[in-house]
Amino acid sequence: MPADLSPILVLNSGSSSLKFALFRPDGNDETAVAEGAAEQVGRADGHLRVRDAGGKILVEQDHDMPTQAHALDILARTLAEVRLGPPAAVGHRIVHGGPHLRDHQALTPDVMAQLRQAVHFAPLHIPVALELAERARTLWPRAGQYACFDTAFHQTMPARATRLPLPARYAEAGVARYGFHGLSYESLVRRLGADLPSRAVFAHLGNGASLCAVQDGRSIDTTMGMTPAGGIPMGSRSGDLDPGVILYLMRTEQLDADSLETLINRESGLAGMAEGESDMQALLTRRAAGDAHAALAVDVFTTAVGKQIGAYAALMGGIDLLVFTGGIGEHSADIRRRIVAPLGFLGIGPAVPGPAVMVVATEEERQMARHCRQLMSRA
């Protein structure tokens, strides 16, 4: 089948889920013919749901899915059963490719080898991506495999944004601000098109959360740093910390690198402040019921987002557009209101003319399919 007609399967793995979508071309864009997710990967109560383009549930089953590769095996079998395969290409969301892999590209053996060398940049993400890519190649040996890097969009950031204040030898080794959620931000730029003004702030707020300063359609700064743990507080990630906190924990509790990684990525953020609860809607409900821990977590989160919007206004000399996206950004009007309320000095608010505030759904999977289609055509 020609590249311009072939189905593309895109895979977007999380810590305990595997989201997927199957796309076919539709004019000059991609349209999803099926999408869904394998949830609770790594637990005995795993669950698979597949929907068609209209949202109708085609498959809903419980499965034991110990690993992402097991989840992909079940997904492949299920897609075959409902006659939605095989794909001609598989696109993989790669959170981090280290300093040398920044462009979307074919996932060749050489690229796989470079990813293995870059594991220390994202030890929680890259091994899973490699496992999925290897399994996908076994399941669909004739399909092209493509890597879509979440860091690619941020290559336009200037040195003042990417350079960390450490000795030059660390910068030369790749210790820098990379930025993430790039596929989400790319999709927003495309969706807004000619309506995107010169100075915009994108806020991707979900379990993982970041903001990006976008000037003339290009990333010039973002909150996440060398890893997705940096920036504002998130569902279970700390965001930026005083480095002295890490030294304190190492000295007083003798925490090693693995223990610190677990603490920073899985036990901090909203969950750390609110006794294990990271779901924003649940926190808002608890806040309304008088839970002081939940109230503080919400306040810390919304304040951090608002402060960053103010910082990006200073960086760009003002803001023309503020865009909310991601699970929280798209679905929580309460959180959006709390973030925007103190920003009247920027002209943001319903009572005064000023920057527009929009809610735009992210299309990470569709953006991946677009890149894969382009790469297939070039090949």
Steps between C-alpha positions, in 0.01 A plus 500: 500500500638848415630706792226757442229238565662279765369470856730634770492376858636742758600395851520737797618322813465629854610366836200266526318539169545455127291737290466427130322617188476372144495769231422516131552802273210741459575768242804687627475363854459180700178361640475240775308186411557348844652604829517389859727400783631214705469613861653372826798347321715321755201392708274197495190717444607631159235628263486549122255727320478557125262757344420578139516846344152585628582402859314168489669238718621213283682306771503525878682224684691431819850359461805422709764723336828475696697721258452744212609224260224272632252783450620544141460125435139517616438813297641341183281193544195715569552725196532190281176358645305814414674524159691820570843396388775439433648851495745604231687711754530532876579833661653505847491801731852523641508732800876557493770408251789672672712772336545334162148379415270800465341465155207271416647214298492134402571272794797321346735260681749788527238725663408217738868467595522876564191482719662228708797731551264778613310299764654701785318811373160335556536165678125478565401562138762385249515130603121473458519668159772257391299203624194614304697568184661156509166333560328699226769396252430136589122538476503697172832419327398671174391825666727801515595610852529872576614699802317821588700691759325713760808724512502586128275808518731668750812498281424863416563615858799737526803423714375726779211255543682172452827565688499397864727699737762226536860473375538469124609136517150400607338690215737323262382167644137587423387637838255766381135602488329291231130561559220249451133481395637605163255290299212664687637848436564421133137393464380828651710705258352305210141524626519874558673562169461858382307583819814450712625846599863598548512455879327196649525291813393136479414324827486121470350404836445136583660242727816621331490876456707770335477841336667632188570852375426499126616797293413508131407133518832388651592384849725751674470369857326226694470388860616138488875463499749223436227255595118512525535525880593870481281809495169547678366245754310215332283204594779302663813687385659769712587750230793730571670459839777684680802272434570521871186294562657210311824535697303510825314180414820325399670595825219452749318200348788352298281489188674369190424600140226241453326598824521868412359430155203317650441782748522777241300330224244287683449629854515878472301778334127504574516145634775594743311800634155337514566165667533302177222660296609629160168523312409867467124452501526293818716771656245769413224288656705449815586870509132590486441265794761683709807279448797728574753271326299500179447876519874561536583267210256682271634840609864400446419366153295796376745751649793331326321510164402866545853602596636336188249678276615827654863408437432424135314830464819671618712290264292587192399854595137397541260221405252495213354155567485252789406143406402225744527137394551156659262313729483768770541793264218386273251370756534703821341843470559547873876460465510728196307765693735476800804537274364795302341692790822673619615587147287809451814715495582331166157585366393137530143470619137534394463861619772660289613469139835329471656164422261231388464188717420180313450133574633281219507120507845352455553259211827326582406176325380675182818708495703180518305355208570814296873466559496129418313562175758760396787268587337212308462722193866600513608138532 
